[in-house]
Amino acid sequence: MSTATLSPTETVTVPDGRRTRRAHRPHLPGQRPFAPLRVTAFIVLIVLAVSWLLPFLWAVATAFKTETDAASGDPSWIGASGITSEAFTAILSQGNVYIWAWNSLITSVAITVITVAISAGAAYAFSRLDFRGRRWLFFVIVASIVVPPQVLIIPLFYEMLAFNMIDTHWGLILPQVVAPAMVFILKKFFDAVPIELEDAARVDGASRFRIFWSIVLPLSRPILASVAIFVFIGAWNNFLWPFLVINDTTLMTLPVGLQTVISAYGVQYAQVMAQAVLAALPLIIVFVIFQKQIVKGVATSGFGGQ
Amino acid sequence: MTTTASTRVIVTGRRDDTPFRHAGPRRREELISWAFLAPFLIAFALFLVWPILHGIYLSFTDQSLTGAGGGFVGFANYAEALGDPVMWQSLWNTVWFTVLSTVPLVLVALLMAALVDRGLPGQWLWRLSFFMPYLLASTVISQIWVWIFNPQIGAANNILKALGLEPIAWLQNPDTNMMAIVIATVWWTVGFNFLLYLAAMQNIPQQQYEAASLDGAGPWRQFWSITLPQLAPATVLILILQVLASLKLFDQAYQMLGGVASDTTRSIVQYIYEAGFVSYRFGYSAAISYVFFALIVIVGVVQAVATRRKKEL
């Protein structure tokens, strides 16, 4: 890497070698704000963003049309009969949507809490404690990351039959709490926590559990929050397992519940789109609130491309 | 006790109330470790290790859902699977989908991240628009795209008509339905790869760009000589994750075709589902699962070898 040599006409402050987590790169010396390349980049970016937003916006627009307008094939954003919320009213009056949203929420929260708790405990043991078989056990857990959960649907279904958990929320939750990848990510993170902090606490007579609870976990709050968000998104949107294990309409989660009524609706496009929008709304709100956390979480979860 | 594990400052005057205090220091560390590990290991054994082993056993029986049958049939299920044209077709569809989807999912993500990293205004808006579809459930994105690909009134054909092209029966036509699923999938999941790339790019120190810029390197040159080489580890990771994710195709392919099995879009996971929960042949379904698992392991080994070779160069 060449060091910056300053020409007399410009002064450049070269920051120290710390990693800068910038919101965006400041203009570089000699870069004109309206250079043709910058303008082109901006245009391409706008085109991409618009094409990524349009399908969802189109769904929202359709949800606010009357069924007749939605099925007419008229490509305009606002239907001939104007904007109406009747599709939303129709769905919300059926009552099932509320119970599905509630089921989605409690099962996703349960999966997230249990997954993060048990993975963090195991990751701490692998990172800081010494026990017989530590190496090969960790190898087995890391190797199991490649097992696709879909491969296990038949034996898992059997197991849930044996436990009498078919058509129960526990049957939906328990098979989803094993996340070997989380143990791997969290162990990597705990490895980077300075050991001196723990040693000091141990000299003061704190037990391992106390250290874990009052020192390690609080220090890991950012990474725990971001992995929790990803586990939550996965659980909220999971389709195949809930689809197999739940048959009772009152126990279904949103994705499965929506799937069952689509055939019943036939071609009620506005209602189908309104359901899609309603199901998506909670997560979009979560993302907007935790956007920084999620982006940072991706960066710190060992995906930073070191 | 004289080991560091239990050294305490006497001044605190507290009784040793740590767990397992009666065990010796080595033994105590063992016990504490297992206490930390136990909850995860119990779940791991119950819901991952045991199903894998039980599934292997099932694949050698002609077990059905009702409990009828269940007799040991040796390798009959595997022989049938390897001679089953539908199995090979679903395997091929899955591999084909993986090839078609991985390329745009990596390249488009790289383009998005490179543009956003250049520091144009509106950061949060770009991030939101590219990542938002990833937050939607497969049911939701399937609804949206079935609607867009509707041959009579869908937006996709409206665009084609506006361009003066012939409309296409996207999902109904066996020549184009896989393409439609790929388009929907790229829209749906590219945001995750975009975030991974963006995170990797933001770890590249700003001074490197400043130095290059003072040496007269333009934006293109900077991208080629600074950004791309340092993204190599991220690219390897994204490729591995993406191939493994694409091979698990099921949700959107199943739902965009309304649960109807189409020979050109039936994925291997869908065939596992159909054999088990439509035909109720659990034993046969388990056997197909392990053929699919073998494919995943082969892909994993190939990727491991390929990345190791790269490192040696």
Interface residues (C-beta under 8 A of the other chain):
Chain A: M1 S2 T3 A4 T5 V12 V14 P15 G17 R19 T20 R21 R22 A23 H24 R25 P26 H27 L28 P29 G30 Q31 L37 R38 A41 F42 V44 L45 L48 A49 V50 W52 L53 P55 F56 W58 A59 T62 A71 S72 G73 P75 A117 I118 S119 G121 A122 Y124 A125 L129 D130 F131 R132 R134 L137 I141 S144 V146 V147 P148 Q150 V151 L152 I153 I154 P155 L156 F157 Y158 E159 L174 P175 V177 V178 P180 V183 R202 V203 D204 G205 S207 R208 F209 F212 I233 W236 N237 F239 L240 L244 L254 P255 V256 L258 Q259 I262 S263 Y269 V272 M273 Q275 A276 A279 A280 L283 I284 V286 F287 V288 Q291 I294 V295 V298 A299 F303 G304 G305 Q306
Chain B: T4 A5 T7 R8 V9 T12 R14 D16 D17 T18 P19 E29 E30 I32 S33 W34 A35 F36 L37 P39 F40 L41 A43 F44 L46 F47 L48 V49 W50 P51 I52 H54 G55 L58 L111 M112 L115 V116 D117 R118 G119 L120 P121 Q123 W124 L125 W126 R127 L128 S129 F130 F131 M132 P133 Y134 L135 L136 A137 S138 T139 V140 Q143 I144 W145 W147 I148 Q152 I153 A155 N158 W187 L195 L196 L198 A199 A200 Q202 N203 P205 Q206 Q207 Q208 Y209 E210 A211 A212 S213 L214 D215 G218 P219 W220 Q230 L231 P233 A234 L237 L244 L247 K248 F250 D251 Q255 G258 V269 I272 Y273 G276 F277 F282 S285 A286 S289 Y290 F292 F293 I296 V297 G300
